[in-house]
Amino acid sequence: MGTTTRLSFQEYEKLREQDGVHYELDEGILVALPSRTFWHNRIRGQIARCLTEFVKAHRLGEVTVETDFRLSENTVCAPDVAFVTAEHLKQIDIYQWPVVGAPALAIEIISPSNLAQDTAKRVRQFLAAGSKAVWLVYPPLRLVEIHDAVGSRDICEPQSMNEDKLFPGFTFTLPLTAIFDDEFQAS
């Protein structure tokens, strides 16, 4: 049986990250996350690149990768990719850790080690804290599960994701083949 370490946010703030380990605070429970695989980082990078190009082109805010967000008094987590609206950026100190409040969009790349109950809890935490949507990316299944206030839906390759609720007046389109392409494109 494992040991559960409970911490206050103030205790969590004082922790130093160890090589290869990132800590999150899950409703007062300290969680150590392992380093990501090359494949995980590649998919995260492709999503972040596509989303960043869109967000910058329309001046909608910022896209960030593995940034800690304080979702509640005792919950701090870092989605793989996050979109923060221009309005939210005006309310936060970008030099302060962690970012206060939830991103408008949190994107998680699901690894084989992720438990379903932990993933569902994380979606709930982001939405309860104010995220408008959470995207769960399942690389082996080549699908994205989109969670928002109205429920959830699945988008499977070769379909494209079309998101307009998060970006008033604009539609973000992402062909899933663009993120799940198995061929490494070297230039």
Beta strands, then each sheet from edge to edge (+ up, - down):
strand 1: 22-26
strand 2: 29-33
strand 3: 61-65
strand 4: 69-72
strand 5: 75-77
strand 6: 81-85
strand 7: 99-100
strand 8: 105-109
strand 9: 133-138
strand 10: 143-148
strand 11: 151-156
strand 12: 160-163
strand 13: 172-175
sheet 1: 1+ 2-
sheet 2: 3+ 6- 8+ 9+ 10- 11+
sheet 3: 5+ 4- 7-
sheet 4: 12+ 13-
end
